[in-house]
Amino acid sequence: MIVISDTSPITSLAAIGQLDLLRQLYNIGLRITGLLGVLIEAKQKGFILAVKPLLNQLIATAEFRVADALYARILHIVAE
């Protein structure tokens, strides 16, 4: 499986009409996700022990913004 976190290349391909290419990439396992999706998957696969400290650090130091409801949902998904 290939995971893309920065979706700008995908949206750029869509903008220039390359939907067939996007379908082909999807068919070979391309999955588009954002940073929160990467953190969830990293926890589920055992690459990190917890999402909450990383998420809090992103919010505090990297000007990362996430709605309260989404923050709670992410922590629920990863059982934190």
The first five atom37 places (N, CA, C, CB, O) and aatype in JSON, in Angstrom:
{
  "aatype": [12, 9, 19, 9, 15, 3, 16, 15, 14, 9, 16, 15, 10, 0, 0, 9, 7, 5, 10, 3, 10, 10, 1, 5, 10, 18, 2, 9, 7, 10, 1, 9, 16, 7, 10, 10, 7, 19, 10, 9, 6, 0, 11, 5, 11, 7, 13, 9, 10, 0, 19, 11, 14, 10, 10, 2, 5, 10, 9, 0, 16, 0, 6, 13, 1, 19, 0, 3, 0, 10, 18, 0, 1, 9, 10, 8, 9, 19, 0, 6],
  "atom_mask": [
    [1, 1, 1, 1, 1],
    [1, 1, 1, 1, 1],
    [1, 1, 1, 1, 1],
    [1, 1, 1, 1, 1],
    [1, 1, 1, 1, 1],
    [1, 1, 1, 1, 1],
    [1, 1, 1, 1, 1],
    [1, 1, 1, 1, 1],
    [1, 1, 1, 1, 1],
    [1, 1, 1, 1, 1],
    [1, 1, 1, 1, 1],
    [1, 1, 1, 1, 1],
    [1, 1, 1, 1, 1],
    [1, 1, 1, 1, 1],
    [1, 1, 1, 1, 1],
    [1, 1, 1, 1, 1],
    [1, 1, 1, 0, 1],
    [1, 1, 1, 1, 1],
    [1, 1, 1, 1, 1],
    [1, 1, 1, 1, 1],
    [1, 1, 1, 1, 1],
    [1, 1, 1, 1, 1],
    [1, 1, 1, 1, 1],
    [1, 1, 1, 1, 1],
    [1, 1, 1, 1, 1],
    [1, 1, 1, 1, 1],
    [1, 1, 1, 1, 1],
    [1, 1, 1, 1, 1],
    [1, 1, 1, 0, 1],
    [1, 1, 1, 1, 1],
    [1, 1, 1, 1, 1],
    [1, 1, 1, 1, 1],
    [1, 1, 1, 1, 1],
    [1, 1, 1, 0, 1],
    [1, 1, 1, 1, 1],
    [1, 1, 1, 1, 1],
    [1, 1, 1, 0, 1],
    [1, 1, 1, 1, 1],
    [1, 1, 1, 1, 1],
    [1, 1, 1, 1, 1],
    [1, 1, 1, 1, 1],
    [1, 1, 1, 1, 1],
    [1, 1, 1, 1, 1],
    [1, 1, 1, 1, 1],
    [1, 1, 1, 1, 1],
    [1, 1, 1, 0, 1],
    [1, 1, 1, 1, 1],
    [1, 1, 1, 1, 1],
    [1, 1, 1, 1, 1],
    [1, 1, 1, 1, 1],
    [1, 1, 1, 1, 1],
    [1, 1, 1, 1, 1],
    [1, 1, 1, 1, 1],
    [1, 1, 1, 1, 1],
    [1, 1, 1, 1, 1],
    [1, 1, 1, 1, 1],
    [1, 1, 1, 1, 1],
    [1, 1, 1, 1, 1],
    [1, 1, 1, 1, 1],
    [1, 1, 1, 1, 1],
    [1, 1, 1, 1, 1],
    [1, 1, 1, 1, 1],
    [1, 1, 1, 1, 1],
    [1, 1, 1, 1, 1],
    [1, 1, 1, 1, 1],
    [1, 1, 1, 1, 1],
    [1, 1, 1, 1, 1],
    [1, 1, 1, 1, 1],
    [1, 1, 1, 1, 1],
    [1, 1, 1, 1, 1],
    [1, 1, 1, 1, 1],
    [1, 1, 1, 1, 1],
    [1, 1, 1, 1, 1],
    [1, 1, 1, 1, 1],
    [1, 1, 1, 1, 1],
    [1, 1, 1, 1, 1],
    [1, 1, 1, 1, 1],
    [1, 1, 1, 1, 1],
    [1, 1, 1, 1, 1],
    [1, 1, 1, 1, 1]
  ],
  "atom_positions": [
    [[0.84, -1.17, 0.0], [0.0, 0.0, 0.0], [0.89, 1.24, 0.0], [-0.96, -0.01, 1.21], [1.91, 1.28, 0.69]],
    [[0.52, 2.22, -0.76], [1.21, 3.5, -0.82], [0.31, 4.52, -0.16], [1.56, 3.9, -2.3], [-0.88, 4.6, -0.47]],
    [[0.85, 5.31, 0.75], [0.05, 6.34, 1.42], [0.6, 7.7, 1.04], [0.07, 6.15, 2.97], [1.8, 7.95, 1.13]],
    [[-0.29, 8.56, 0.61], [0.08, 9.94, 0.27], [-0.49, 10.84, 1.35], [-0.45, 10.34, -1.16], [-1.7, 10.85, 1.58]],
    [[0.37, 11.61, 2.01], [-0.11, 12.53, 3.02], [-0.35, 13.92, 2.42], [0.9, 12.62, 4.17], [-1.36, 14.56, 2.73]],
    [[0.55, 14.37, 1.59], [0.38, 15.67, 0.93], [-0.47, 15.43, -0.32], [1.77, 16.33, 0.57], [0.0, 14.84, -1.29]],
    [[-1.69, 15.89, -0.29], [-2.61, 15.6, -1.39], [-2.51, 16.59, -2.55], [-4.01, 15.59, -0.88], [-3.25, 16.47, -3.52]],
    [[-1.61, 17.57, -2.45], [-1.54, 18.55, -3.53], [-1.2, 17.93, -4.89], [-0.51, 19.6, -3.19], [-1.75, 18.4, -5.89]],
    [[-0.33, 16.9, -4.99], [-0.12, 16.29, -6.3], [-1.39, 15.65, -6.85], [0.98, 15.26, -6.22], [-1.63, 15.66, -8.06]],
    [[-2.19, 15.09, -5.97], [-3.43, 14.43, -6.4], [-4.42, 15.46, -6.92], [-4.05, 13.63, -5.23], [-5.02, 15.27, -7.97]],
    [[-4.58, 16.55, -6.17], [-5.52, 17.58, -6.63], [-5.03, 18.24, -7.91], [-5.73, 18.64, -5.53], [-5.83, 18.65, -8.75]],
    [[-3.72, 18.34, -8.05], [-3.17, 18.91, -9.28], [-3.47, 18.02, -10.48], [-1.65, 19.13, -9.15], [-3.84, 18.51, -11.55]],
    [[-3.31, 16.7, -10.31], [-3.64, 15.77, -11.39], [-5.13, 15.86, -11.75], [-3.27, 14.32, -10.99], [-5.5, 15.83, -12.93]],
    [[-5.97, 15.95, -10.74], [-7.41, 16.07, -11.0], [-7.71, 17.36, -11.74], [-8.21, 16.02, -9.68], [-8.56, 17.39, -12.64]],
    [[-7.02, 18.44, -11.38], [-7.26, 19.74, -12.0], [-6.92, 19.75, -13.48], [-6.47, 20.81, -11.3], [-7.52, 20.49, -14.26]],
    [[-5.96, 18.92, -13.88], [-5.6, 18.88, -15.3], [-6.24, 17.71, -16.03], [-4.09, 18.81, -15.45], [-5.84, 17.35, -17.14]],
    [[-7.25, 17.12, -15.39], [-8.05, 16.11, -16.08], [-7.44, 14.72, -16.12], [0.0, 0.0, 0.0], [-7.8, 13.93, -17.0]],
    [[-6.56, 14.4, -15.23], [-5.91, 13.08, -15.23], [-6.63, 12.09, -14.32], [-4.45, 13.21, -14.81], [-6.0, 11.4, -13.52]],
    [[-7.94, 12.03, -14.43], [-8.73, 11.14, -13.58], [-8.44, 9.67, -13.88], [-10.21, 11.42, -13.77], [-8.47, 8.85, -12.97]],
    [[-8.15, 9.33, -15.14], [-7.8, 7.95, -15.46], [-6.52, 7.53, -14.75], [-7.64, 7.78, -16.98], [-6.42, 6.41, -14.24]],
    [[-5.54, 8.41, -14.71], [-4.3, 8.12, -14.0], [-4.57, 7.94, -12.51], [-3.27, 9.25, -14.22], [-4.03, 7.03, -11.88]],
    [[-5.41, 8.79, -11.95], [-5.75, 8.65, -10.53], [-6.45, 7.31, -10.26], [-6.65, 9.81, -10.09], [-6.18, 6.67, -9.24]],
    [[-7.33, 6.9, -11.16], [-8.01, 5.59, -11.0], [-7.0, 4.46, -11.04], [-9.08, 5.39, -12.11], [-7.08, 3.52, -10.25]],
    [[-6.04, 4.53, -11.96], [-5.01, 3.49, -12.06], [-4.18, 3.43, -10.78], [-4.1, 3.74, -13.28], [-3.88, 2.35, -10.28]],
    [[-3.81, 4.59, -10.27], [-3.04, 4.63, -9.03], [-3.84, 4.06, -7.86], [-2.61, 6.07, -8.72], [-3.3, 3.33, -7.03]],
    [[-5.12, 4.38, -7.82], [-5.99, 3.84, -6.77], [-6.06, 2.31, -6.89], [-7.4, 4.45, -6.86], [-6.02, 1.61, -5.88]],
    [[-6.15, 1.82, -8.1], [-6.26, 0.37, -8.32], [-5.01, -0.39, -7.9], [-6.55, 0.1, -9.78], [-5.09, -1.58, -7.58]],
    [[-3.85, 0.27, -7.89], [-2.64, -0.43, -7.46], [-2.36, -0.2, -5.97], [-1.44, 0.02, -8.29], [-1.33, -0.65, -5.47]],
    [[-3.25, 0.48, -5.28], [-3.11, 0.61, -3.83], [-2.81, 1.98, -3.29], [0.0, 0.0, 0.0], [-2.54, 2.12, -2.1]],
    [[-2.84, 3.0, -4.13], [-2.64, 4.36, -3.65], [-3.78, 4.73, -2.72], [-2.54, 5.37, -4.83], [-4.95, 4.56, -3.06]],
    [[-3.46, 5.23, -1.57], [-4.48, 5.68, -0.63], [-4.13, 7.09, -0.21], [-4.58, 4.73, 0.61], [-2.99, 7.37, 0.18]],
    [[-5.08, 7.97, -0.28], [-4.85, 9.37, 0.06], [-5.33, 9.59, 1.49], [-5.59, 10.33, -0.94], [-6.46, 9.25, 1.84]],
    [[-4.47, 10.16, 2.29], [-4.83, 10.48, 3.67], [-4.07, 11.72, 4.1], [-4.52, 9.29, 4.61], [-3.07, 12.1, 3.49]],
    [[-4.54, 12.32, 5.12], [-3.85, 13.49, 5.67], [-3.0, 13.09, 6.86], [0.0, 0.0, 0.0], [-2.83, 11.91, 7.16]],
    [[-2.48, 14.08, 7.53], [-1.59, 13.84, 8.66], [-2.29, 13.04, 9.76], [-1.09, 15.15, 9.22], [-1.68, 12.14, 10.34]],
    [[-3.54, 13.35, 10.04], [-4.24, 12.62, 11.09], [-4.4, 11.15, 10.72], [-5.62, 13.25, 11.35], [-4.28, 10.27, 11.57]],
    [[-4.67, 10.87, 9.45], [-4.77, 9.5, 8.99], [-3.45, 8.76, 9.12], [0.0, 0.0, 0.0], [-3.42, 7.57, 9.44]],
    [[-2.35, 9.46, 8.85], [-1.03, 8.86, 9.0], [-0.77, 8.53, 10.47], [0.08, 9.81, 8.46], [-0.25, 7.45, 10.78]],
    [[-1.13, 9.43, 11.37], [-0.95, 9.17, 12.8], [-1.79, 7.99, 13.27], [-1.3, 10.42, 13.61], [-1.32, 7.16, 14.05]],
    [[-3.02, 7.9, 12.81], [-3.89, 6.77, 13.17], [-3.26, 5.47, 12.71], [-5.31, 6.93, 12.57], [-3.17, 4.51, 13.47]],
    [[-2.84, 5.43, 11.46], [-2.26, 4.21, 10.92], [-0.96, 3.84, 11.61], [-2.02, 4.36, 9.42], [-0.69, 2.67, 11.86]],
    [[-0.14, 4.85, 11.93], [1.11, 4.59, 12.64], [0.85, 3.95, 14.01], [1.91, 5.89, 12.81], [1.57, 3.04, 14.42]],
    [[-0.17, 4.42, 14.7], [-0.53, 3.84, 16.0], [-1.06, 2.42, 15.82], [-1.58, 4.71, 16.73], [-0.66, 1.51, 16.54]],
    [[-1.95, 2.22, 14.86], [-2.54, 0.91, 14.64], [-1.5, -0.13, 14.23], [-3.62, 1.0, 13.57], [-1.66, -1.31, 14.54]],
    [[-0.46, 0.3, 13.55], [0.58, -0.63, 13.11], [1.73, -0.74, 14.11], [1.13, -0.19, 11.76], [2.69, -1.48, 13.88]],
    [[1.64, -0.02, 15.22], [2.63, -0.12, 16.28], [3.89, 0.7, 16.06], [0.0, 0.0, 0.0], [4.89, 0.46, 16.75]],
    [[3.88, 1.64, 15.14], [5.05, 2.49, 14.91], [5.2, 3.57, 15.97], [4.96, 3.13, 13.54], [6.3, 4.03, 16.25]],
    [[4.08, 3.96, 16.56], [4.09, 4.92, 17.67], [3.21, 4.35, 18.77], [3.59, 6.34, 17.22], [2.31, 3.57, 18.51]],
    [[3.49, 4.76, 20.0], [2.71, 4.26, 21.13], [1.44, 5.05, 21.36], [3.55, 4.28, 22.38], [0.44, 4.51, 21.83]],
    [[1.47, 6.35, 21.02], [0.33, 7.2, 21.29], [0.25, 8.33, 20.26], [0.41, 7.78, 22.71], [1.26, 8.83, 19.78]],
    [[-0.98, 8.71, 19.94], [-1.24, 9.8, 19.01], [-1.36, 11.13, 19.75], [-2.53, 9.53, 18.2], [-0.9, 12.16, 19.27]],
    [[-1.97, 11.09, 20.93], [-2.3, 12.33, 21.64], [-1.08, 13.23, 21.89], [-2.94, 11.99, 22.95], [-1.18, 14.43, 21.64]],
    [[0.05, 12.71, 22.37], [1.19, 13.62, 22.59], [1.7, 14.27, 21.3], [2.32, 12.87, 23.26], [2.08, 15.44, 21.29]],
    [[1.7, 13.51, 20.23], [2.14, 14.06, 18.95], [1.17, 15.11, 18.44], [2.31, 12.95, 17.92], [1.57, 16.16, 17.95]],
    [[-0.11, 14.82, 18.56], [-1.14, 15.76, 18.13], [-1.05, 17.04, 18.95], [-2.55, 15.13, 18.26], [-1.13, 18.14, 18.39]],
    [[-0.88, 16.91, 20.26], [-0.75, 18.1, 21.12], [0.49, 18.91, 20.77], [-0.69, 17.69, 22.59], [0.46, 20.14, 20.78]],
    [[1.58, 18.22, 20.45], [2.81, 18.91, 20.06], [2.63, 19.66, 18.75], [3.98, 17.91, 19.95], [3.1, 20.79, 18.6]],
    [[1.95, 19.04, 17.79], [1.66, 19.71, 16.52], [0.83, 20.97, 16.73], [0.93, 18.76, 15.56], [1.1, 22.01, 16.13]],
    [[-0.17, 20.87, 17.59], [-1.04, 22.01, 17.88], [-0.25, 23.13, 18.57], [-2.25, 21.57, 18.76], [-0.42, 24.31, 18.25]],
    [[0.61, 22.74, 19.51], [1.34, 23.74, 20.29], [2.49, 24.39, 19.54], [1.87, 23.1, 21.54], [2.78, 25.57, 19.76]],
    [[3.14, 23.64, 18.65], [4.37, 24.19, 18.06], [4.35, 24.37, 16.55], [5.49, 23.31, 18.4], [5.15, 25.14, 16.02]],
    [[3.46, 23.69, 15.87], [3.49, 23.76, 14.4], [2.29, 24.48, 13.81], [3.56, 22.36, 13.83], [2.03, 24.4, 12.61]],
    [[1.55, 25.19, 14.66], [0.36, 25.9, 14.21], [-0.64, 24.99, 13.5], [0.76, 27.04, 13.29], [-1.36, 25.42, 12.6]],
    [[-0.65, 23.73, 13.9], [-1.6, 22.76, 13.35], [-2.94, 23.0, 14.02], [-1.11, 21.28, 13.55], [-3.01, 23.15, 15.24]],
    [[-3.99, 23.04, 13.22], [-5.33, 23.28, 13.77], [-6.23, 22.09, 13.51], [-5.96, 24.56, 13.17], [-6.21, 21.49, 12.43]],
    [[-7.0, 21.74, 14.52], [-7.96, 20.66, 14.38], [-9.17, 21.0, 15.26], [-7.33, 19.26, 14.79], [-9.03, 21.45, 16.39]],
    [[-10.35, 20.79, 14.71], [-11.58, 21.07, 15.46], [-11.66, 20.15, 16.67], [-12.84, 20.91, 14.56], [-11.19, 19.01, 16.62]],
    [[-12.26, 20.64, 17.73], [-12.4, 19.85, 18.96], [-13.07, 18.51, 18.71], [-13.17, 20.63, 20.0], [-12.66, 17.49, 19.26]],
    [[-14.13, 18.51, 17.89], [-14.86, 17.27, 17.62], [-13.97, 16.27, 16.87], [-16.14, 17.56, 16.8], [-14.01, 15.07, 17.15]],
    [[-13.17, 16.75, 15.94], [-12.28, 15.86, 15.2], [-11.17, 15.35, 16.11], [-11.68, 16.58, 13.98], [-10.8, 14.17, 16.04]],
    [[-10.64, 16.21, 16.95], [-9.62, 15.82, 17.92], [-10.14, 14.66, 18.78], [-9.21, 17.03, 18.81], [-9.47, 13.65, 18.96]],
    [[-11.35, 14.82, 19.3], [-11.95, 13.77, 20.14], [-12.18, 12.5, 19.34], [-13.27, 14.26, 20.73], [-11.97, 11.4, 19.85]],
    [[-12.62, 12.63, 18.11], [-12.87, 11.44, 17.26], [-11.57, 10.67, 16.98], [-13.53, 11.87, 15.92], [-11.55, 9.44, 17.03]],
    [[-10.5, 11.4, 16.69], [-9.21, 10.76, 16.43], [-8.78, 9.97, 17.66], [-8.14, 11.81, 16.05], [-8.36, 8.82, 17.55]],
    [[-8.88, 10.58, 18.83], [-8.47, 9.89, 20.06], [-9.37, 8.69, 20.34], [-8.49, 10.86, 21.25], [-8.91, 7.67, 20.86]],
    [[-10.64, 8.8, 20.0], [-11.56, 7.66, 20.16], [-11.16, 6.52, 19.23], [-13.02, 8.09, 19.87], [-11.15, 5.36, 19.65]],
    [[-10.83, 6.83, 17.99], [-10.45, 5.81, 17.02], [-9.23, 5.03, 17.5], [-10.15, 6.46, 15.66], [-9.16, 3.81, 17.34]],
    [[-8.28, 5.74, 18.11], [-7.05, 5.07, 18.55], [-7.1, 4.66, 20.02], [-5.85, 5.98, 18.32], [-6.09, 4.26, 20.61]],
    [[-8.28, 4.75, 20.6], [-8.52, 4.32, 21.99], [-7.6, 5.03, 22.98], [-8.34, 2.8, 22.1], [-6.95, 4.39, 23.82]],
    [[-7.55, 6.34, 22.88], [-6.77, 7.12, 23.84], [-7.69, 8.09, 24.58], [-5.63, 7.9, 23.13], [-7.23, 8.84, 25.44]]
  ]
}
